[in-house]
Amino acid sequence: MSVGRSEILSLYRTLLKESKRFTDYNFRSYALRRVTDEFKANKNKSDPAEIRKLLDNGKEQVAVIRRQVTLGMLYRSPANVLEVVHENRV
């Protein structure tokens, strides 16, 4: 089965959206950077089987991110200096 562009973009948007839910600045920045870097690194792939494998891996990563966000909400750490400065400006 062929993988459509819309399915890939949907996964990309979902990964970004879920990554933004991290409460910790460092985890959030890392997750967002990893998502964009991985998609940029694999944007020229043309083999449908390889694309399907990457897509399936991405769906697994969505589940991992959701679990980690939940754990982060349960065990919050104190606000990072960067987060405090940002909150004071808003």
N, C-alpha and C positions, 0 to 999 in steps of 0.2 A: 504494500500500500504506500502510495506517495504521501510525502509530508508537505502540507501546504504552508505557504508563507504566513497566512493568518494564524495558523496553529503555533508557529514559531514566535511570532510577535506577541501572541497572547501569553505564551509562557514567559517571554522576556518581561512583559508588563507585570505579570503576576509575581515573578521573582523580585522585581524592583519594589513593588508595592509591599510585599511581605518583608523585604529587607528594611524598609523604612520604618517598620513597626518595632525594631529593636530599641529599647529604652537607653541602652548604653551607647554613647557616642562612638567609641572605638569599634564595637561590634557592628554598629550600623554602617560606619564608613567602610569597614573591611568587607562586609557583605555586599554593599553597593559596588565597590571597586571590583570585587571578584566576579560579580554578575556581568558587569560591562566588559571586563577584560576577557572573560571566557567567550562571550558572544562575538566580540571583535576578533578574537583568535580563530574562531571557527566559521566566520562569515563566508569564506570562500569554499567551504566543503560542498561537494557535488554528488557524492555517492549516497543514494537514498538509504541504504542499510546503515551507513555510518551516521547519517543525520537522524535516523530513527533511534539509534542507540544513544546519541547525544540528547535527543528530546526526552527519552525515557529517564535518562540520568537527571535531566533538569527537573522533571516531575518529582523524582525522589528528593531532590534538593529542596523543593518547595516544602515538602513534608518535614524535612530536617529543620529548615528555617522556622517553620511554624512551631515545632516543638521547642526549639531554642528560645524563641520569643516568649513562649509561655513560661519557660523556666526563668528567663530574665525578669519577667514580671513578678514571679513568686519570690525571687531572691534579689531584689534591687540593691544596687550598690549606690553609694553617695554620688551626687551629681559631679560630673567632670568639670574642671575649670572652664573648658570651652563651652560647655552647656550653660554654666552659670552666667558667663559673659553674654552669651546669645540671649538668654532669657531676660537679662537686664536691659538689653537694647530694644526688645520687642515691646 
